[in-house]
Amino acid sequence: MDSRRPQTHQSLERRLRVIEATAASGGAATLAEIARKTALPRSTAHHILRALVDFGYLIQDGGAQPYRLGPRLFRLTGETWTKEQLAEIAMPYLDELSRRTGEGTSLATLRDGVVTVVAKRESEDAVGVVQEVGAQRPIYCTAVGKALATWLPDRELDGIIARTVFARQTPRTITTPVASRRALGPIRASGFAIDNEEHIAGIRCIAAPVRDHSGDVRASLCVVGPTSRLPKRRLAEIRKVLAAVAVDLSARLGYGPTATPTR
């Protein structure tokens, strides 16, 4: 019998216990929490955590930050992030996007045909757009909604459109299924969705898709502000920043060369 086998089993068991303890903590835990929950010496827990980070099973955004489940685990299991996990992951990216654009930013998800704002960062300007976490948005006349709708499978999109009441929000609102579908083509081609005072008069938004480890669009990232600060000519400048941050957030969720989009 190989004398190294028990030691190998112990090493594997410890690593699995660390992953399980992280998952049991809602997907994020500090070194102290991991050491306590696994009954491992702090130095041993730290060594295991760093190894798991190196292999992509856990991630840590900074030396003092909690350890979180990494995209490699989600890729292996086919699981995805909860809205709460996405919100927490997205906050540094929303901060960066607001800092670089000077405008309010938000992240929205789509579930059961409902678009929901799950995270936000307000503009520091006195004149801004009030956004509420948990607020629902129409899928057909908001930038975040259209960015999510564009890459849906046809059957899912058909079902959502069939259930949608195309209420007129402003004089610019698209109010028919045919026009709504037609508007998705340019979004797919450009990679950006724009709400040009279609949801709220005087408010303009631009959104980009965020993909996860599966390659699917998991959320949409948005910059929003009054039309006085977001004239159409400025959208070209914001598009570049928005695209860069959306790419970084997608990479954080595991999107990369190995991801195979299904929509």
C-alpha positions as a printed NumPy array, in Angstrom:
array([[  0.   ,   0.   ,   0.   ],
       [  1.316,   3.44 ,  -0.969],
       [  2.251,   5.241,   2.272],
       [  1.55 ,   8.603,   0.612],
       [ -2.125,   7.81 ,   0.019],
       [ -3.493,   8.751,   3.478],
       [ -1.606,  12.051,   3.347],
       [ -2.967,  12.735,  -0.145],
       [ -6.489,  12.002,   1.061],
       [ -6.043,  14.326,   4.022],
       [ -4.794,  17.114,   1.757],
       [ -7.75 ,  16.672,  -0.617],
       [-10.219,  16.503,   2.265],
       [ -8.921,  19.775,   3.694],
       [ -9.26 ,  21.549,   0.358],
       [-12.799,  20.295,  -0.101],
       [-13.695,  21.366,   3.433],
       [-12.432,  24.864,   2.675],
       [-14.537,  25.066,  -0.504],
       [-17.596,  23.735,   1.318],
       [-17.119,  26.202,   4.171],
       [-16.9  ,  29.08 ,   1.679],
       [-20.068,  27.94 ,  -0.082],
       [-21.885,  27.537,   3.249],
       [-21.027,  31.153,   4.08 ],
       [-22.975,  32.384,   1.07 ],
       [-20.053,  32.12 ,  -1.302],
       [-17.736,  34.469,   0.584],
       [-15.728,  34.027,   3.788],
       [-12.69 ,  35.491,   5.495],
       [ -9.597,  33.535,   6.467],
       [-10.685,  33.65 ,  10.125],
       [-14.133,  32.276,   9.275],
       [-12.68 ,  29.472,   7.155],
       [-10.189,  28.492,   9.85 ],
       [-12.927,  28.425,  12.465],
       [-15.439,  26.458,  10.387],
       [-12.907,  23.869,   9.211],
       [-11.044,  23.633,  12.546],
       [ -7.792,  24.116,  10.63 ],
       [ -4.814,  26.089,  11.916],
       [ -4.912,  29.584,  10.474],
       [ -1.595,  29.085,   8.631],
       [ -2.845,  25.831,   7.084],
       [ -6.131,  27.413,   6.032],
       [ -4.26 ,  30.329,   4.468],
       [ -1.983,  27.987,   2.505],
       [ -4.98 ,  26.045,   1.175],
       [ -6.893,  29.204,   0.311],
       [ -3.98 ,  30.612,  -1.685],
       [ -3.621,  27.317,  -3.573],
       [ -7.334,  27.326,  -4.424],
       [ -7.041,  30.929,  -5.63 ],
       [ -4.089,  29.949,  -7.84 ],
       [ -6.198,  27.209,  -9.433],
       [ -9.236,  29.455,  -9.925],
       [-11.568,  27.678,  -7.508],
       [-11.621,  30.705,  -5.211],
       [-10.906,  34.38 ,  -5.804],
       [ -9.906,  37.303,  -3.629],
       [-10.17 ,  40.889,  -4.85 ],
       [ -7.618,  42.209,  -2.359],
       [ -5.483,  41.119,   0.548],
       [ -8.046,  42.164,   3.166],
       [-11.11 ,  41.002,   1.229],
       [-13.083,  37.765,   1.782],
       [-12.411,  34.708,  -0.338],
       [-15.189,  33.954,  -2.816],
       [-16.206,  31.034,  -4.977],
       [-14.403,  31.378,  -8.298],
       [-15.667,  31.047, -11.871],
       [-13.965,  27.685, -12.324],
       [-16.336,  26.099,  -9.816],
       [-19.364,  27.563, -11.551],
       [-18.039,  26.376, -14.903],
       [-17.613,  22.825, -13.591],
       [-20.985,  22.618, -11.864],
       [-23.078,  24.584, -14.331],
       [-24.359,  26.716, -11.463],
       [-24.634,  30.472, -11.64 ],
       [-24.529,  33.417,  -9.261],
       [-27.52 ,  34.592,  -7.268],
       [-28.704,  38.18 ,  -7.64 ],
       [-27.117,  38.99 ,  -4.297],
       [-23.773,  37.506,  -5.318],
       [-23.854,  39.356,  -8.64 ],
       [-24.605,  42.616,  -6.86 ],
       [-21.67 ,  42.203,  -4.492],
       [-19.309,  41.208,  -7.289],
       [-20.421,  44.111,  -9.481],
       [-20.039,  46.965,  -6.98 ],
       [-16.338,  47.719,  -7.648],
       [-17.104,  47.801, -11.368],
       [-20.068,  50.125, -10.866],
       [-17.825,  52.356,  -8.766],
       [-15.239,  52.473, -11.529],
       [-17.835,  53.134, -14.209],
       [-19.378,  55.999, -12.218],
       [-15.958,  57.453, -11.484],
       [-14.92 ,  57.393, -15.131],
       [-18.196,  58.735, -16.527],
       [-19.405,  60.957, -13.688],
       [-22.876,  59.421, -14.036],
       [-25.094,  56.974, -12.217],
       [-24.618,  53.288, -13.006],
       [-26.569,  50.108, -12.39 ],
       [-26.623,  46.374, -12.949],
       [-29.818,  44.545, -13.881],
       [-30.757,  40.898, -14.299],
       [-33.582,  39.048, -16.015],
       [-35.482,  36.26 , -14.304],
       [-38.858,  34.831, -15.265],
       [-39.25 ,  37.637, -17.759],
       [-38.748,  40.353, -15.135],
       [-35.911,  42.889, -15.354],
       [-34.68 ,  43.878, -11.886],
       [-32.04 ,  46.389, -10.771],
       [-29.765,  44.424,  -8.422],
       [-27.006,  46.988,  -7.789],
       [-26.47 ,  50.692,  -8.35 ],
       [-24.108,  53.592,  -7.842],
       [-25.545,  57.1  ,  -7.83 ],
       [-23.95 ,  60.045,  -9.557],
       [-22.25 ,  62.56 ,  -7.269],
       [-23.802,  65.39 ,  -9.27 ],
       [-26.624,  67.257,  -7.554],
       [-28.844,  66.574, -10.557],
       [-29.009,  62.82 , -10.938],
       [-31.298,  59.89 , -11.562],
       [-32.677,  58.119,  -8.505],
       [-32.386,  54.345,  -8.866],
       [-33.7  ,  51.768,  -6.427],
       [-32.223,  48.321,  -5.89 ],
       [-35.018,  45.823,  -6.428],
       [-36.903,  48.101,  -8.802],
       [-38.322,  46.407, -11.879],
       [-37.845,  47.837, -15.35 ],
       [-39.801,  47.325, -18.578],
       [-37.892,  45.063, -20.921],
       [-38.965,  46.872, -24.109],
       [-38.162,  50.526, -23.354],
       [-35.147,  50.539, -21.038],
       [-31.507,  50.127, -22.002],
       [-30.924,  47.399, -19.408],
       [-34.03 ,  45.536, -20.533],
       [-33.209,  45.678, -24.216],
       [-29.601,  44.605, -23.572],
       [-30.93 ,  41.533, -21.763],
       [-33.616,  40.76 , -24.348],
       [-31.341,  40.967, -27.368],
       [-29.398,  37.772, -26.662],
       [-32.286,  35.631, -25.408],
       [-33.128,  32.353, -27.189],
       [-36.018,  32.897, -29.609],
       [-38.491,  30.774, -27.637],
       [-37.799,  32.604, -24.391],
       [-38.036,  35.994, -26.082],
       [-41.307,  34.971, -27.752],
       [-42.788,  34.058, -24.378],
       [-41.742,  37.327, -22.762],
       [-43.063,  39.441, -25.628],
       [-46.362,  37.562, -25.555],
       [-46.782,  38.435, -21.859],
       [-45.586,  42.036, -22.127],
       [-48.012,  44.954, -22.053],
       [-46.439,  47.585, -24.275],
       [-47.575,  50.647, -22.334],
       [-46.531,  54.063, -23.592],
       [-44.208,  55.663, -21.031],
       [-43.19 ,  58.735, -23.068],
       [-43.81 ,  59.969, -26.611],
       [-40.688,  58.027, -27.668],
       [-41.77 ,  54.638, -26.288],
       [-42.01 ,  51.715, -28.703],
       [-45.465,  50.23 , -28.199],
       [-45.685,  47.214, -30.51 ],
       [-44.058,  43.771, -30.447],
       [-42.956,  44.126, -34.067],
       [-41.16 ,  47.427, -33.459],
       [-39.627,  46.044, -30.273],
       [-38.182,  43.04 , -32.083],
       [-36.903,  45.239, -34.899],
       [-35.009,  47.4  , -32.387],
       [-32.967,  44.409, -31.16 ],
       [-31.093,  43.921, -34.437],
       [-28.951,  47.078, -34.185],
       [-28.255,  46.292, -30.524],
       [-26.895,  42.87 , -31.408],
       [-24.743,  44.436, -34.133],
       [-23.304,  47.233, -31.968],
       [-23.223,  45.513, -28.595],
       [-25.039,  48.411, -26.911],
       [-28.639,  49.268, -26.069],
       [-29.833,  52.854, -25.689],
       [-32.883,  54.266, -23.951],
       [-33.383,  57.643, -25.583],
       [-36.063,  59.08 , -23.277],
       [-38.196,  56.002, -23.952],
       [-38.829,  55.134, -20.313],
       [-38.585,  58.511, -18.568],
       [-38.658,  61.873, -20.335],
       [-35.384,  63.739, -19.946],
       [-33.389,  60.606, -19.072],
       [-30.983,  58.81 , -21.391],
       [-29.283,  55.47 , -20.703],
       [-26.818,  53.182, -22.425],
       [-26.287,  49.526, -21.478],
       [-24.027,  46.629, -22.421],
       [-24.386,  42.889, -21.812],
       [-22.387,  41.07 , -19.143],
       [-21.602,  37.401, -19.814],
       [-20.668,  34.668, -17.376],
       [-18.573,  31.479, -17.512],
       [-21.158,  29.795, -19.763],
       [-20.969,  32.57 , -22.345],
       [-24.593,  33.522, -21.711],
       [-25.67 ,  37.09 , -20.999],
       [-26.201,  37.092, -17.239],
       [-26.778,  40.806, -16.598],
       [-26.666,  44.237, -18.193],
       [-24.483,  47.129, -17.106],
       [-25.842,  50.632, -17.53 ],
       [-24.85 ,  54.3  , -17.431],
       [-27.777,  56.655, -16.825],
       [-28.149,  60.419, -16.62 ],
       [-30.186,  63.439, -17.684],
       [-30.137,  64.265, -21.38 ],
       [-28.443,  67.572, -20.553],
       [-25.335,  65.646, -19.47 ],
       [-25.716,  62.774, -21.904],
       [-26.081,  64.355, -25.346],
       [-25.848,  61.856, -28.162],
       [-22.321,  62.955, -29.059],
       [-21.136,  62.022, -25.547],
       [-22.528,  58.5  , -25.807],
       [-19.664,  57.547, -28.133],
       [-17.188,  58.432, -25.384],
       [-19.19 ,  56.6  , -22.723],
       [-19.538,  53.528, -24.941],
       [-15.792,  52.948, -24.818],
       [-15.67 ,  53.097, -21.03 ],
       [-18.816,  50.999, -20.649],
       [-17.478,  48.344, -23.022],
       [-14.184,  48.1  , -21.135],
       [-15.858,  47.744, -17.734],
       [-18.403,  45.228, -19.075],
       [-15.544,  43.132, -20.469],
       [-13.742,  43.246, -17.112],
       [-16.881,  42.265, -15.194],
       [-17.585,  39.439, -17.663],
       [-14.047,  38.157, -17.164],
       [-14.604,  38.314, -13.402],
       [-17.613,  36.022, -13.921],
       [-15.455,  33.592, -15.858],
       [-16.211,  34.63 , -19.433],
       [-13.251,  33.976, -21.681],
       [-11.913,  31.873, -24.539],
       [-13.281,  28.646, -23.032],
       [-16.833,  29.945, -22.71 ],
       [-19.279,  28.837, -25.392],
       [-22.27 ,  31.208, -25.683],
       [-25.638,  29.527, -26.103],
       [-27.393,  32.777, -26.867]])
